[in-house]
Amino acid sequence: MTTDSVQFLKIVKYSAITLAALMVAGIVTLMFLARSTGEDITGIVATALLITIASGIAAIVAAVLQNREQKAIDLKSTSDPAA
């Protein structure tokens, strides 16, 4: 267990949050552009929402794992000061 794993999980968390935000922005833009044409965009929006939900779940899992990893590193450093 190193701080590299905590940094990696932090990067994964922020990447997933960014992807989810970009997908929401894309959905809003697509709905705005398709509003005047009258086209049916439910298939595209449903797929984008699925990706957004998956990114949110990935961000939550990364945040939980990052927290647990950081606590384990802190516990190990306090219990073994020679290492």
Disulfide bonds with the S-S distance in Angstrom:
none
